[in-house]
């Protein structure tokens, strides 16, 4: 059987399941970029005002570490790319991570993918459908961001560069999530591993912006800053993002054939070899500090092991006045 058999059907199913979540993600990111551009245009209407604002924040190292460098302070697009570049890339990456893990590892963990695999579905079809779903969301985000910035009066080249930068970060971390979905045994662990990679990328980018610049080259978010939207539009800087996304996808395809369905490649943490000491004690009524226990049927118990006419006389009579009676 073809390993990609059934991909179109699974893609339509994934898009149908995410018909609410996916548009909300894309709308929230697009609205954040558009509102930021509108705010800068309203607050700093002239070039002189924008340059004065940039001079006030240029010497602040904490803002540089938080938002990144400001490449073009003379345009609204440059200020928008500075304010939303790092945060927008992180949110686009998080959206892709959640989408890919939701349609791969979470499906295996719930057992639905095993039922789907009983039909004419290839081994790599679910992973391919999940990656195509994330790619659809990222490219839609790039198109809407480009259109909103161009409609706000910014240059088309800079708007397209900024939109593709966000989409490139999302695609790269979709590949990262595809790899972690093969390594981890649960959806929570897969999201945690991908989130740890994203957090490390943000920290390295912040260190590179505030200190040695070469540290930023170790982070995919640092690669995204080299595109410099509205300040030269270095299109070649998009190649590392595309190469990273392709490497993640290829690694995920190689790993998916090396594991069993529902199992991860990383060793799972085993449970304790013995129960806790408190689990061996007979239980009492809720809230009772003393008094008779539940029937245990063993030597030493307060309750008789067998019921007889003589033994029933020894059974205590429960009433509302009995200590430990549940209220």
N, C-alpha and C positions, 0 to 999 in steps of 0.2 A: 504494500500500500504506500502511496505517496505520503511523505511525512508532513506535508502541508494540506492534506485533504481536509475539507470542512472548514477551512479558514474563513471564507466569506460568510458562512452561516454563523460562526462564532463571533465574527466582527459585528454583524448586525445585532446579535443578541447582546453583546457588550454595550453597544451604543444605545440599545433600547433600555437596558438596565440603568445606564448612566444618563438618561435623557433629562434628568433634573440636576444631578450633582455636577455633571460636566459643564453645562451652560452656566451654572452658578459660579464655578471656578473661573471660567473665561470672562464672564461679566464682571466679577469682582476685580480681577486684575486689570481689565481694560478700563473700568471706571476709575480705578486708583490712578492710572497713568493720565487719563483724560482730566480728572479733577486736579491733579498736580499741575498740569500744563495750564489749565484755566486759572488756577490760583496765582501762579507766577505772572501770567499775563495781566491779571487784574492788579496785583500788588506792585509790580515793577514794569510799568508800561513802556518806559524808554530804556535805551541802551545804557545811558549813564546811571540810571537807578540800579540796573542789574549789575553793572561793574562795581558800583559802590557796595552792593550787597555781597558780591564775591570777595571784595577786599576785606570785609568784616569777618568772613568765615575762613579766609585762606590761611590764616595763622593758627587756626584751632586744630590741633592734632587729633583730638578725640572725634571731631566731625569727619575728618579725613579717614580715620579708621572705621567709622561707622558707615559712612556713605560712599567713600572712595574719593578719588581725585576729581576736581572740577576742570574739565578740559576746555570748555567754551562757556564763558560767563556772559557773553554778549547777546545770546539768543535764548528764547524761552525753551527751545528744544534742548539746548545744552544744559540748562538748569534742571529740566525734567529728567534727562538722562542721568545727571548726577544724583538727584534725589531718589529716583526709582530704579536705578541700574542694579545696585546690589540687592535691594529688597525684592524687586520684581523678579530677578533671576532666582533668588531663593524660593519664592512662592511658586514660580513656574516649575522648578525642580521638585518641590514638595508635591505639587499636583500630579506630576508624572509618576513619582514614586508610589503614591497612594493608588493611582489607577492601575499600574502594572501589578502591584502586589495583590490588589483586590481581585484581579481576573486570573491570577496564576496560583500563588501559594494559598491564598484564602479559599479558593475553589477546591483545591486538593484537601485542605484541612477539613472543610465541611463535608467532603465526600461527593459533591456534585460533579466534579471533574471525572471521577471514576464512572459515574453513570453516563456522562457524555462520551467518555472514551469507549464505552461498549458499542457505540455505533461506528459509522465509517468516518472516523476522525483520526488524523495523523498525529504522530507523537509530538511534533513541534507546532501544531496548529493552535493550541491555546496560547502559547507564548507569543506566536506571531500576531494573533488577534489582539492580545493585550498591548503589544508594542504599537500596532497600528492605531489602536484607540488613543494611546498617549500621543502619538504623532499627529493624529487628527486634532486633538485639543491644542497642541503646541502651535501647529500651523494656523489654526483658526485664531489663536491669540495673536500671532504675529500679524495676520491680515488686519484684524480689528485695531490693534495698536498703531499700525502704519496708517490706516485710514483716519483714525482720530487725530493723530498728530499732524497729518497732512491737511485735514480739514481745519485745524487750528492755525493754519498759516505757516507751518514749518516746512522745510525743504523735504522733497520726496525721498531723496537719497538718505538723508539722516534719519527720517522716520522709518524707512525700510531697514536700515542698519540696526536701529534700536529694536524693532520688532523681531528681526532674525536673531539678534543676540539673546533675547528672552527665549525664543523657541529653541535655539541651540543649547542653552543650559537645560531646558526641559528635556530635550532628546538625549543629552548626555546622561542625565540622572535616570532617565527611563532605562538606559542600558545598565546602569549601576543597580537599579532595582531588579532588573531581570536576572542579574548575577546573584544577588542576595536571596532571591526567591528560590534559586537552585541550592544554595548553601544551607539556608536555615530550614528548620523543620516545622515552623509555625509562621503565621502571618505577622504576629507581633515581633518575633525575632527578625524577620526579613525587613520589616519597617524600621526596626531599631538599628540594624546594621547600615541600611541605606541612610537613615537619619544621622548616624555617627559620621559617615563619609561626608555628608552635606555640612554638618557642623564643623568638621575639620577643615573643609574647603573654605568656609567663611572665616574661620580664625586665621588661616594662612593668608587669605586675601587681606584681612585687616592688618596683620603684622607687616605684610609687604607694602601696604599703603602708608603706614605710619612709621616704618623703619626701613630695613634693607629691601630694596625693590625686587631683588632676585627671589625673595621668599614668595612673592605673589605669583611667580611663574610656576610654583608647585601646586597651585589651586586652579581648578576649572573656572571659578569665579574671577580669578585674576586674569585668565585668558580672555574672558568676556570683556574686561575693561580695556583690553588692547584694541578692541574694535573702534573705540572713540567715536560714537555717533555724534553727528553735528560738528565734529572737530577734525575733519579729514576723512572719516569713513574708511577705515582700513579693512577692506573686504577680505584680505588674506588672513586676517586674525580669526575669521570664522572657521578656517580649516582645522585648527586644533580641536575645536568643539565637535566638528563633524567626525574627525578621526577618533576622538574619545567615545562618541556615541556608537560608531561602527565597531570599535574594539569591544565595547561592553556587549553589544548584540551578538557578535561572533563568539565571545566567551560563554554567553548564556546558551547559545545553540550547541556548543561543544559539551557543556556540563549537563544539559537536559538528557543527553543520551547515556550518561554515566551513572544514573541513579534510578531507583525504583519510583513508581508513582506514589506520592504521598510521603516520601522520605527525603530528607535533606542530606547533603554530603558532609556537613559538620557533625561531629559526635554530639549526641543529645546528653543532657545532664541527667544521670540516673537518680531515682528517688532514694530515700533512706532505706538502709537494709533492715531496720527494725522499727517498730512503732514507738511512739513517745512513751515515757514511763507512766504518764497519767492515763493512757488508753487501757491499761490493765485493771484499773479500779472499777468496781461496780458503780453504776450511776445512782444518783439520788433524785428525789423530787426537786423540781426547780426551786431554788432559793432556800433549800433545807440545809442547815449546817449539821444536823444530827437527826437521828431517827431511823426507822427501818428502811432498808434498801429494797431494790427490786428483787423478785425471786431469782436467786442464782442457782439453786439446785446443787450445791456443793458443800462439802464439810466446812464448818465455820461460819456459814451464812446465817443471818438472823431469820431467814424464811425457811420453812421446811421444804425438803426436796419433793415430797409427795403430799398429796392432799388426802387426809383421812379424817374420820370423825374426831379422833383425839387431837390430831395436830391442828385442826381448824380452830380449836379453842384458844390455841396460842397465837393465832393471827391477830394483829392489832385492829382495833375498830377506828376507822378514819371518820373524822368529822371536821367541821370548820374550825373547831378549837384545837385541833391537832397541830403541833408545831411543824412548820414546813408545808402545810396544806397550800396548794397553789391558789392564788387569788386572781 
